[in-house]
């Protein structure tokens, strides 16, 4: 019987792993340059051509007329509510939103014009380093796979090195997918407008406006569903964006401040919806989310994104905390200019997670300075706020009541991102459904825990159709939670306050 030494077999295994890794890396690079168009570095870009904003169809939920937001809390406990079956609510919410024909092109794609303001710095799209950064993780995966393959060849803990090699292969494929999409996105920007924004702070020249202002065009696919953020999926072997399947950023254009506010005035809309994103969000992703929310909410006014310099990295939490505090005076100036220069009668705000800190910083500055009795802000949505509950109660709640018509705070006890934040800070987070409310007439806490099924439980404001429909009712015509029949009131620690929950099976005898 012949004896075969194990090392040649290990060497063959290692060679196969090296070959597979090399093929994955080479294929990624090849796909990048095959699927992306040629790049022109000319600085003369064409102007952005964006379809006109369309009116959306009415809400899919039939509801009663709203009562004033300032109604007393006691009256909320005794008002009878009409019955709405939960299954009917769910079916209506899951129907895709339809737009008027002028908002949809011949391929069925929905076009959304999103204005933006950001204190991020511009990126140099003509430099090579910006592309190299996308591919560094890919090269690291290739190197790790090579090291593990060598370990297999020399017989070092074969099960450990084999597991490491397999992990490295998965990393290489995953990061190649991200790098390909990122490269294609940057090349599209070079072709269309040569504008992109990074994660560093903008330091303008003296007397210059502290923000980059502009407009973008985002398309939603014909089969877009409410709550869905359609993006290329690695598991579906999608290696490029397809505007027939995905939410796609088509153009970005920077405007001079005077031109920007003139365009807002010429929109002939009397209301604006400003979205403030949270931690770990890139500029382009924030634009897509703003467009998705605009379509799903059926919003008829002007959608705007306020993007502060989040790093877009999971491990940069403390850096984002510093930047969200730094952006407060810029956000205040922008909101003030929207009313005075944009001529909007109503300014609604939707803030998510850490973005609520910037919102509350502005609320404090406005509330302490302004003496007028008229609210400066219309309706405010605080989604999953990464805010200290005690600080909100003692420092911000009364001022928020002063400067806004009505506020809806959406929280979830299953929010794992905020559970981690609570561990880091050592104090309760408002977005974990805090019960530390004082008696504030126009602020409602809404518990989404029964509805939230996502992995982290942190993005339900843009992913759960029922939450989106509730936000829609709040923003359009039902600012008081007691007028929304799919919500049920539960007493909190303080008898004067109520926490509102989504009803699974409302009964005819249910009262508020």
C-alpha positions as CSV (number, residue, x, y, z in Angstrom):
1,X,0.0,0.0,0.0
2,X,1.5,3.4,-1.0
3,X,1.7,6.3,1.4
4,X,0.7,9.8,0.3
5,X,2.1,12.6,2.4
6,X,-0.6,15.1,3.5
7,X,1.4,18.2,2.6
8,X,1.0,17.9,-1.2
9,X,-2.8,17.7,-0.6
10,X,-2.7,20.7,1.6
11,X,-0.7,22.5,-1.0
12,X,-3.3,21.8,-3.6
13,X,-6.0,23.1,-1.3
14,X,-4.0,26.2,-0.6
15,X,-3.4,26.7,-4.3
16,X,-7.2,26.4,-5.0
17,X,-8.0,29.0,-2.3
18,X,-5.4,31.4,-3.6
19,X,-6.8,30.9,-7.1
20,X,-10.4,31.5,-5.9
21,X,-9.3,34.6,-4.1
22,X,-7.4,35.9,-7.1
23,X,-10.3,35.2,-9.4
24,X,-12.7,37.0,-7.0
25,X,-10.5,40.1,-6.8
26,X,-9.8,40.1,-10.6
27,X,-13.5,39.6,-11.4
28,X,-14.4,42.5,-9.1
29,X,-12.0,44.9,-10.9
30,X,-13.1,43.6,-14.3
31,X,-16.8,44.0,-13.5
32,X,-16.1,47.6,-12.3
33,X,-14.6,48.8,-15.5
34,X,-17.0,46.7,-17.7
35,X,-20.2,47.9,-16.1
36,X,-19.3,51.5,-15.5
37,X,-19.2,54.1,-18.2
38,X,-16.0,55.9,-19.3
39,X,-15.1,58.9,-17.2
40,X,-14.8,62.4,-18.5
41,X,-13.0,64.8,-16.2
42,X,-14.2,67.9,-17.9
43,X,-15.3,70.5,-15.4
44,X,-18.1,71.7,-17.7
45,X,-21.1,69.6,-16.5
46,X,-24.5,69.8,-17.9
47,X,-27.3,71.4,-15.9
48,X,-29.6,69.2,-13.9
49,X,-32.8,68.4,-15.7
50,X,-35.4,67.2,-13.2
51,X,-39.0,66.4,-13.7
52,X,-41.6,68.5,-12.0
53,X,-42.9,67.6,-8.6
54,X,-46.2,65.8,-8.6
55,X,-49.2,65.8,-6.3
56,X,-49.7,62.5,-4.6
57,X,-52.9,60.7,-4.2
58,X,-54.7,61.0,-0.8
59,X,-53.8,58.7,2.1
60,X,-54.9,55.1,1.9
61,X,-56.3,55.3,5.5
62,X,-59.7,56.8,5.9
63,X,-59.7,58.8,9.2
64,X,-61.8,61.3,11.1
65,X,-61.0,65.0,11.1
66,X,-58.3,66.1,13.6
67,X,-59.0,67.9,16.7
68,X,-56.6,70.7,17.8
69,X,-53.3,69.5,19.1
70,X,-53.7,71.5,22.3
71,X,-56.7,69.4,23.6
72,X,-56.3,68.4,27.2
73,X,-54.8,65.0,28.1
74,X,-57.7,64.1,30.3
75,X,-60.1,64.3,27.3
76,X,-58.0,61.7,25.5
77,X,-59.0,59.0,28.0
78,X,-62.7,59.1,27.4
79,X,-63.3,59.7,23.7
80,X,-64.7,56.7,21.9
81,X,-62.9,55.7,18.7
82,X,-64.3,54.1,15.6
83,X,-63.2,50.5,14.8
84,X,-60.7,49.9,12.1
85,X,-59.6,46.3,11.6
86,X,-55.9,45.9,11.8
87,X,-55.7,43.6,8.7
88,X,-57.4,46.3,6.6
89,X,-55.0,48.9,7.9
90,X,-52.1,46.6,7.0
91,X,-53.4,45.9,3.5
92,X,-53.9,49.6,2.7
93,X,-50.5,50.5,4.0
94,X,-48.7,47.8,2.0
95,X,-50.2,49.0,-1.3
96,X,-47.5,50.8,-3.5
97,X,-47.9,54.5,-3.6
98,X,-48.9,55.8,-7.0
99,X,-48.0,59.2,-8.4
100,X,-49.6,61.3,-11.1
101,X,-48.5,60.8,-14.7
102,X,-46.3,63.9,-14.9
103,X,-44.2,62.4,-12.1
104,X,-43.6,59.1,-13.8
105,X,-41.6,58.6,-17.0
106,X,-42.3,56.2,-19.9
107,X,-40.5,53.4,-18.1
108,X,-42.6,53.8,-15.0
109,X,-39.9,55.3,-12.8
110,X,-41.0,57.8,-10.3
111,X,-38.9,61.0,-10.2
112,X,-38.4,62.9,-7.0
113,X,-36.7,66.3,-6.7
114,X,-34.9,66.6,-3.4
115,X,-33.3,69.9,-2.3
116,X,-30.5,69.7,0.1
117,X,-28.3,71.7,2.5
118,X,-25.1,70.3,4.0
119,X,-22.1,71.4,5.9
120,X,-20.0,68.5,4.5
121,X,-17.0,69.3,2.4
122,X,-16.9,68.5,-1.3
123,X,-14.8,65.5,-2.5
124,X,-12.3,65.6,-5.3
125,X,-13.8,63.2,-7.8
126,X,-10.8,63.5,-10.2
127,X,-8.3,62.2,-7.6
128,X,-7.3,58.5,-7.5
129,X,-7.3,58.2,-3.7
130,X,-11.1,58.4,-3.4
131,X,-11.3,55.2,-5.6
132,X,-8.4,53.5,-3.8
133,X,-10.2,53.8,-0.5
134,X,-13.1,51.7,-1.8
135,X,-10.8,48.9,-2.8
136,X,-8.6,48.8,0.3
137,X,-10.9,46.3,2.1
138,X,-10.9,44.1,-1.0
139,X,-7.1,43.9,-1.0
140,X,-7.1,43.2,2.7
141,X,-9.4,40.3,2.1
142,X,-7.2,38.9,-0.6
143,X,-4.1,39.2,1.6
144,X,-5.9,37.5,4.5
145,X,-7.0,34.7,2.2
146,X,-3.4,34.3,1.0
147,X,-2.0,34.1,4.5
148,X,-4.6,31.5,5.5
149,X,-3.8,29.5,2.4
150,X,-0.1,29.5,3.2
151,X,-1.1,28.3,6.7
152,X,-3.0,25.4,5.3
153,X,-0.1,24.5,3.0
154,X,2.4,24.3,5.9
155,X,0.0,22.4,8.2
156,X,-0.8,25.1,10.8
157,X,-4.1,24.2,12.5
158,X,-5.8,23.3,9.4
159,X,-9.4,23.8,10.7
160,X,-8.5,27.3,11.9
161,X,-6.7,28.4,8.8
162,X,-9.5,26.8,6.6
163,X,-12.1,28.7,8.5
164,X,-10.0,31.9,8.2
165,X,-9.6,31.3,4.4
166,X,-13.3,30.9,3.9
167,X,-14.1,34.0,5.9
168,X,-11.5,35.9,3.9
169,X,-13.2,34.8,0.6
170,X,-16.6,35.9,1.9
171,X,-15.1,39.3,2.9
172,X,-13.5,39.7,-0.5
173,X,-16.8,39.1,-2.3
174,X,-18.8,41.4,0.0
175,X,-16.3,44.3,-0.1
176,X,-15.9,43.8,-3.9
177,X,-19.7,44.2,-4.2
178,X,-19.5,47.5,-2.2
179,X,-16.5,48.8,-4.0
180,X,-18.1,48.1,-7.4
181,X,-21.3,50.0,-6.5
182,X,-19.3,52.8,-5.0
183,X,-17.0,53.2,-8.0
184,X,-20.0,53.2,-10.4
185,X,-21.7,55.8,-8.2
186,X,-18.7,58.1,-8.2
187,X,-18.2,57.8,-12.0
188,X,-21.9,58.7,-12.5
189,X,-21.4,61.8,-10.5
190,X,-18.3,62.7,-12.5
191,X,-20.3,62.4,-15.7
192,X,-23.4,64.2,-14.5
193,X,-22.3,67.0,-12.2
194,X,-18.8,66.3,-10.8
195,X,-20.2,66.9,-7.2
196,X,-20.0,64.6,-4.2
197,X,-19.8,65.2,-0.4
198,X,-17.6,63.5,2.1
199,X,-17.6,63.3,5.9
200,X,-15.4,66.3,6.8
201,X,-16.6,69.6,8.2
202,X,-17.1,72.6,5.8
203,X,-15.2,75.7,6.8
204,X,-16.4,78.4,4.5
205,X,-14.7,81.7,3.9
206,X,-15.6,84.8,6.0
207,X,-19.1,86.1,5.3
208,X,-19.9,83.1,3.1
209,X,-23.0,81.0,3.6
210,X,-22.1,78.1,6.0
211,X,-23.8,75.4,3.9
212,X,-23.6,73.9,0.5
213,X,-27.1,74.2,-1.1
214,X,-28.4,72.4,-4.1
215,X,-30.9,70.1,-5.7
216,X,-30.8,66.4,-6.7
217,X,-32.9,64.0,-8.8
218,X,-33.7,60.5,-7.4
219,X,-35.7,57.9,-9.2
220,X,-37.8,55.1,-7.6
221,X,-38.4,51.9,-9.5
222,X,-41.9,51.2,-11.0
223,X,-42.6,48.4,-8.5
224,X,-41.5,50.4,-5.4
225,X,-43.3,49.3,-2.3
226,X,-43.9,51.5,0.8
227,X,-41.1,51.0,3.3
228,X,-38.7,49.4,0.9
229,X,-35.2,50.8,0.2
230,X,-34.5,49.0,-3.1
231,X,-30.8,48.6,-3.5
232,X,-28.5,46.1,-5.3
233,X,-28.5,42.8,-3.4
234,X,-25.4,40.6,-3.3
235,X,-27.4,37.5,-2.7
236,X,-29.4,38.2,-5.9
237,X,-26.0,38.6,-7.7
238,X,-26.8,42.3,-8.5
239,X,-23.5,44.0,-9.2
240,X,-24.8,47.3,-10.5
241,X,-27.6,49.7,-10.0
242,X,-30.7,49.3,-12.2
243,X,-33.1,52.2,-12.1
244,X,-35.9,49.7,-13.0
245,X,-35.3,47.8,-9.8
246,X,-33.5,50.2,-7.4
247,X,-33.8,53.6,-5.9
248,X,-31.1,55.5,-7.9
249,X,-29.5,58.9,-7.4
250,X,-29.3,60.4,-10.9
251,X,-28.0,64.0,-10.5
252,X,-26.6,66.3,-7.9
253,X,-26.2,70.0,-8.5
254,X,-24.8,72.7,-6.1
255,X,-26.6,76.1,-6.3
256,X,-25.8,79.6,-5.2
257,X,-27.8,80.6,-2.1
258,X,-29.9,83.2,-4.0
259,X,-30.7,80.7,-6.8
260,X,-31.5,78.0,-4.3
261,X,-34.1,80.1,-2.4
262,X,-35.5,81.5,-5.6
263,X,-36.2,78.0,-6.9
264,X,-37.9,77.2,-3.6
265,X,-40.1,80.2,-4.0
266,X,-40.9,79.3,-7.6
267,X,-42.1,75.8,-6.6
268,X,-45.5,77.4,-5.6
269,X,-45.7,75.2,-2.5
270,X,-46.5,76.6,0.9
271,X,-44.9,73.8,3.0
272,X,-41.6,72.1,3.3
273,X,-40.5,68.8,4.8
274,X,-36.9,68.7,6.2
275,X,-35.3,65.3,6.9
276,X,-32.4,65.2,9.3
277,X,-30.6,61.9,9.2
278,X,-28.9,60.1,12.1
279,X,-25.5,58.5,12.8
280,X,-23.5,56.4,10.3
281,X,-25.2,57.8,7.2
282,X,-23.6,58.9,4.0
283,X,-24.8,61.8,1.9
284,X,-26.0,59.8,-1.0
285,X,-27.9,57.3,1.2
286,X,-29.6,60.2,3.0
287,X,-30.8,61.6,-0.4
288,X,-32.3,58.2,-1.3
289,X,-34.0,57.9,2.1
290,X,-35.5,61.4,1.7
291,X,-36.9,60.6,-1.7
292,X,-38.3,57.3,-0.4
293,X,-40.0,59.0,2.5
294,X,-41.4,61.7,0.2
295,X,-43.0,59.1,-2.1
296,X,-44.3,56.8,0.7
297,X,-45.7,59.7,2.7
298,X,-47.4,61.1,-0.4
299,X,-46.0,64.4,0.6
300,X,-47.2,67.3,-1.7
301,X,-44.8,70.0,-0.5
302,X,-41.1,70.5,-1.1
303,X,-38.8,67.8,0.3
304,X,-35.4,68.9,1.7
305,X,-32.5,67.0,3.2
306,X,-30.3,68.5,5.9
307,X,-27.1,66.5,5.9
308,X,-24.6,67.0,8.7
309,X,-21.1,65.5,8.4
310,X,-21.7,62.0,9.6
311,X,-18.7,59.7,8.9
312,X,-20.9,56.9,7.6
313,X,-18.8,54.4,9.6
314,X,-20.1,52.2,12.4
315,X,-17.0,52.7,14.6
316,X,-17.2,56.6,14.4
317,X,-20.0,57.1,16.9
318,X,-18.1,59.6,19.1
319,X,-17.0,61.5,16.0
320,X,-20.6,61.8,14.9
321,X,-21.6,63.0,18.3
322,X,-19.1,65.9,18.0
323,X,-20.3,66.7,14.5
324,X,-24.0,66.7,15.3
325,X,-23.4,69.2,18.1
326,X,-21.2,71.3,15.8
327,X,-23.9,71.6,13.1
328,X,-26.6,73.1,15.3
329,X,-26.1,76.9,14.4
330,X,-26.0,76.0,10.7
331,X,-29.3,74.1,10.9
332,X,-30.8,77.0,12.8
333,X,-29.8,79.5,10.1
334,X,-31.1,77.2,7.4
335,X,-34.5,76.7,9.0
336,X,-34.8,80.5,9.6
337,X,-33.9,81.2,6.0
338,X,-36.5,78.6,4.8
339,X,-39.2,80.7,6.4
340,X,-37.9,84.1,5.4
341,X,-36.4,83.5,2.0
342,X,-38.2,80.3,0.9
343,X,-41.5,81.9,1.9
344,X,-42.9,78.6,3.4
345,X,-45.8,79.0,5.7
346,X,-45.3,75.5,7.2
347,X,-42.0,73.7,7.9
348,X,-42.3,70.1,9.0
349,X,-39.3,68.2,10.4
350,X,-38.5,64.5,10.5
351,X,-35.3,63.7,12.5
352,X,-33.9,60.2,13.1
353,X,-31.7,58.9,15.8
354,X,-28.7,61.1,16.6
355,X,-30.2,63.7,14.2
356,X,-32.6,64.6,16.9
357,X,-29.8,66.1,18.9
358,X,-29.3,68.7,16.2
359,X,-33.1,69.3,16.1
360,X,-33.3,69.8,19.8
361,X,-30.3,72.1,19.8
362,X,-32.1,74.4,17.3
363,X,-35.3,74.1,19.3
364,X,-33.5,75.4,22.4
365,X,-31.8,78.3,20.6
366,X,-35.1,79.3,18.9
367,X,-37.2,78.9,22.1
368,X,-34.9,81.0,24.3
369,X,-34.5,83.7,21.7
370,X,-37.9,84.1,20.1
371,X,-40.7,85.9,22.0
372,X,-43.5,85.4,19.5
373,X,-46.4,83.2,20.4
374,X,-46.7,81.7,16.9
375,X,-44.9,78.4,16.5
376,X,-41.9,78.6,14.2
377,X,-42.1,75.0,13.2
378,X,-45.2,73.1,12.2
379,X,-45.2,69.4,12.9
380,X,-42.1,67.6,14.2
381,X,-41.4,63.8,14.0
382,X,-38.7,62.5,16.4
383,X,-38.0,58.9,15.2
384,X,-35.9,56.6,17.4
385,X,-34.3,59.6,19.2
386,X,-30.9,58.9,20.5
387,X,-31.4,61.5,23.2
388,X,-31.1,61.4,27.0
389,X,-34.7,61.1,28.4
390,X,-34.1,63.1,31.6
391,X,-32.4,65.9,29.6
392,X,-35.3,66.0,27.2
393,X,-37.8,66.4,30.0
394,X,-35.9,69.0,32.0
395,X,-34.3,71.0,29.1
396,X,-36.1,70.6,25.8
397,X,-39.8,69.5,26.3
398,X,-41.3,72.9,27.2
399,X,-39.3,74.7,24.5
400,X,-40.4,72.2,21.9
401,X,-44.0,72.8,23.0
402,X,-43.3,76.5,22.4
403,X,-41.7,76.4,18.9
404,X,-43.8,73.6,17.3
405,X,-47.5,73.0,16.7
406,X,-47.3,69.3,17.5
407,X,-44.6,66.6,18.0
408,X,-44.8,62.8,17.6
409,X,-42.0,60.9,19.3
410,X,-41.7,57.3,17.9
411,X,-39.9,54.7,20.0
412,X,-39.4,51.0,20.4
413,X,-38.4,48.9,23.3
414,X,-36.8,46.5,20.8
415,X,-34.4,49.1,19.4
416,X,-31.0,47.4,19.8
417,X,-29.0,50.3,18.5
418,X,-30.5,52.5,21.3
419,X,-30.0,49.8,23.8
420,X,-26.3,49.9,23.0
421,X,-26.3,53.7,23.2
422,X,-27.9,53.5,26.6
423,X,-25.2,51.1,27.7
424,X,-22.5,53.5,26.4
425,X,-24.0,56.6,28.0
426,X,-25.4,55.0,31.2
427,X,-28.8,56.8,31.0
428,X,-32.2,56.1,29.5
429,X,-32.7,56.9,25.8
430,X,-35.9,58.7,24.7
431,X,-36.3,56.3,21.7
432,X,-36.7,53.3,24.0
433,X,-40.2,54.6,24.9
434,X,-39.3,56.7,27.9
435,X,-42.0,57.4,30.4
436,X,-40.3,60.4,31.9
437,X,-42.6,63.0,30.3
438,X,-43.9,66.1,32.0
439,X,-47.3,67.5,31.2
440,X,-46.7,68.8,27.7
441,X,-49.9,69.1,25.7
442,X,-48.7,68.8,22.1
443,X,-46.1,66.0,22.4
444,X,-47.2,62.3,21.9
445,X,-45.0,59.2,22.6
446,X,-45.9,56.4,20.2
447,X,-44.7,52.9,20.9
448,X,-43.9,50.9,17.8
449,X,-42.6,47.8,19.6
450,X,-45.5,45.5,18.5
451,X,-44.9,46.3,14.8
452,X,-41.1,46.4,14.6
453,X,-39.7,43.3,13.0
454,X,-36.3,44.5,11.7
455,X,-33.0,43.1,12.8
456,X,-31.8,46.2,14.7
457,X,-35.2,47.7,15.3
458,X,-33.9,51.2,14.6
459,X,-35.2,52.2,11.1
460,X,-38.9,51.4,11.4
461,X,-39.8,55.1,10.6
462,X,-38.8,54.4,7.0
463,X,-39.3,50.6,6.7
464,X,-42.6,49.7,8.4
465,X,-45.6,50.7,6.3
466,X,-47.9,51.1,9.3
467,X,-45.5,53.6,11.0
468,X,-45.2,55.4,7.7
469,X,-49.0,55.7,7.4
470,X,-49.2,57.0,11.0
471,X,-46.6,59.6,10.2
472,X,-48.5,60.5,7.1
473,X,-51.7,61.1,9.1
474,X,-49.8,63.1,11.7
475,X,-48.1,65.4,9.1
476,X,-51.2,65.9,7.0
477,X,-54.3,66.3,9.1
478,X,-54.2,64.4,12.4
479,X,-51.6,65.9,14.8
480,X,-53.2,64.5,17.9
481,X,-52.7,60.8,18.6
482,X,-56.1,60.4,20.0
483,X,-57.7,61.1,16.6
484,X,-55.8,58.2,15.0
485,X,-58.0,55.1,15.6
486,X,-55.3,52.5,15.1
487,X,-53.5,53.8,18.3
488,X,-54.5,52.8,21.8
489,X,-53.6,54.8,24.9
490,X,-51.8,53.2,27.9
491,X,-51.1,55.0,31.2
492,X,-47.5,55.8,31.9
493,X,-45.7,56.2,35.2
494,X,-47.1,59.7,35.4
495,X,-50.9,59.7,35.4
496,X,-51.1,62.9,33.3
497,X,-49.3,61.3,30.4
498,X,-50.2,58.5,28.0
499,X,-48.2,56.3,25.8
500,X,-49.8,55.3,22.5
501,X,-49.5,51.8,21.0
502,X,-50.5,50.4,17.7
503,X,-53.6,48.2,18.1
504,X,-53.4,44.6,16.9
505,X,-57.1,43.9,17.2
506,X,-59.1,47.0,18.1
507,X,-62.4,46.2,19.9
508,X,-65.7,48.2,19.5
509,X,-65.6,49.2,23.2
510,X,-62.1,50.5,23.1
511,X,-61.8,54.1,24.4
512,X,-59.1,56.7,24.6
